[in-house]
Amino acid sequence: MSASKRSPFKARVAQLDTKTRIECAKTMIRDKIINHVLEVVAIQANNEYLVYSNRLTEQIPRSYAANAYNVLSQTSFLFAVLRTAALWDTADENTASILTIVEYVDDDDVINALAEEHRHAHASLGVGMLNKPHSDPAIQAALERSIQDSQNRFAEKQAWKARRRLRRAICISRKIAQSPALERLRNSRDKHIAHALIQTRRERRNPVAPMKYGDEVHLLRQSIWLAENFYCWVNGTSFDIQRDSRDIAKKRAQELWENVELHIPSR
């Protein structure tokens, strides 16, 4: 077995230069993480009706159809658990998870380089903000200096925010990775959904409490916040998943399920 395969992912990342780590993180966030989060947001919007609402169940009497609906509801719930847990899979170059992004970004040189990207992006706006040059060259020069000084101060503030927000996102990610809620979710995924195990490796070490309804909702909310932050401060792109994307998913699910009327004979 090669040395690269024997060494853990964290050690392999440490051997990468700063530019490569940043490019790996940006590509994974842009091409995988954001789409994955949006997928789970859409699933959860439908589960608000299929799992957490009586909008449909109150239309179903005692019937064979009730059993079919239970299968549909449980399947959609389990798939939400499966895809939410996948966002938190163990870090690896072949695994598009939040923890993989953390390993790429959790380095002072990487964070400082990303902060510099934000500083440069905002500082370079400068005099380009002037719509029309002044006729007096001296006044024009004074205006340009004033605007550039103001922009430089704003750019420094953005660089400071980048460092602070990235370190906070990394810290929160690592806390979630060790949380009982994520352990319950992963254990249920491994034991009952992805596999059919008598006992998981986690349970061999210590007892693991059963997963609770709503664990996946809470974890998704945290995942959205982290995805937004990493997308903003690593990729330099703002994307409001928590409000805009969830609203769109909610409207789509609402338009479907609020207009479904079931006519099922009772037994």
FENDA-V399551 format. One record per backbone hydrogen bond with DSSP energy under -0.5 kcal/mol. NH is the residue of the N-H (numbers start at 0). CO is the residue of the C=O. If there is no record, write none. Layout:
((NH/CO) (NH/CO))
//
This chain:
((5/1) (6/2) (11/7) (12/8) (13/9) (14/10) (14/11) (15/12) (20/16) (21/17) (22/18) (23/19) (24/20) (25/21) (26/22) (27/23) (28/24) (29/25) (30/26) (31/27) (32/27) (33/28) (35/31) (36/32) (37/33) (38/34) (39/35) (40/36) (41/37) (42/38) (43/39) (44/40) (45/41) (46/42) (47/43) (48/45) (49/45) (50/46) (51/46) (57/53) (58/55) (59/56) (60/58) (66/62) (66/63) (67/63) (68/64) (69/65) (70/66) (71/67) (72/68) (73/69) (74/70) (75/71) (76/72) (77/73) (78/74) (79/75) (80/76) (81/77) (82/78) (83/79) (84/80) (85/81) (86/82) (86/83) (87/84) (88/85) (91/94) (94/91) (95/93) (96/94) (97/86) (100/96) (101/97) (102/98) (103/99) (104/100) (105/101) (106/104) (110/106) (111/107) (112/108) (113/109) (114/110) (115/111) (116/112) (117/113) (118/114) (119/115) (120/116) (121/117) (122/118) (123/119) (124/121) (125/121) (127/124) (128/125) (129/126) (136/134) (139/135) (140/136) (141/137) (142/138) (143/139) (144/140) (145/141) (146/142) (147/143) (148/144) (149/145) (150/146) (151/147) (152/148) (153/149) (154/150) (155/151) (156/152) (157/153) (158/154) (159/155) (160/156) (161/157) (162/158) (163/159) (164/160) (165/161) (166/162) (167/163) (168/164) (169/165) (170/166) (171/167) (172/168) (173/169) (174/170) (175/171) (176/172) (177/173) (177/174) (178/175) (182/178) (183/179) (184/180) (185/181) (186/182) (187/183) (188/184) (189/185) (190/186) (191/187) (192/187) (192/188) (193/188) (194/188) (196/190) (203/199) (204/200) (205/201) (214/211) (217/213) (218/214) (219/215) (220/216) (221/217) (222/218) (223/219) (224/220) (225/221) (226/222) (227/223) (228/224) (229/225) (230/226) (231/227) (232/228) (233/229) (234/229) (235/231) (236/230) (240/238) (243/239) (244/239) (245/240) (246/242) (247/243) (248/244) (249/245) (250/246) (251/247) (252/248) (253/249) (254/250) (255/251) (256/252) (257/253) (258/255) (259/256) (260/258) (263/261) (266/61))
//
